[in-house]
Amino acid sequence: MIEVRETRLPGVGKKFTMRTQRGEDVCAVVHIDGRRELYHRPDPDEDSDAVIVLTDEEARELGSILGGVVYRPELLEHLEVALSDLAIEWIDIPPESPLVGLTVATCRIRTTTGGTIIAIIRPEGAVAMPHPDEALRANDTLVVVTTPDAFAALTRLVADGPSADVT
């Protein structure tokens, strides 16, 4: 388990520090104004840090990249990120799926599987936290937070569409 230490910095913001498996410290300072600073200390016993300063927008973009929302390597196609008893799954929508053309609301992922779409990845860019009226398109990739056991239900929903008896 990765331990992240959180430190309140009065008048500045918060600092988050974690030690990597290689024994290096990585620290993120989130300022009140949204600016972020990333620090890397290869040797925790020394005082030399490498620092990267990011705007709020840059930090969010980097977070999307690191979190796998913007790009997902093919080798990690079925990566399951465990979040306690939750998982993040990437679900491809093939052109023949009955979900193509349905909105987020009418595809009924939440009501039939308990999952929540947190992003839609498209060639022209990702849609974070899509609106219920957002229509799904062929070749979309849905990023869904769900329980690990619900993946089969998600796969069935993509293949078969929502049942008519669910309201």
C-alpha angles and dihedrals in degrees: 000000000000115000118212117192115211120203125186112226107199112226091005110059131245136321123213119195130184134173116226125223087259090059096252123136120233116189132185121194113198109199124210089246091057096256115135131205123197118203126192121193111183091190114035090201093062129072099226117110132180109217134198119189117207133183118233091261093048091049092051091049092049089047090053090050094047092043092055097246096117099036132013117189113231090237088062095046093126096035112151114200108204114219101180099288094347132086136197112226131185111219119191117214108215118207091253094054115119087225091071107110095015119115123242088257097049096046086067098211092150097046096043102036106015090239126132125214107231097173144002115216116211133167091252092051145298124288108214118207094356119218115251088247093057108119119226117235135204111274094019115143114217119209104209131185110212144128117288090243093059096065093093090052090050091050091050091048092053091049100040105023126226117319117249094234096063114094 
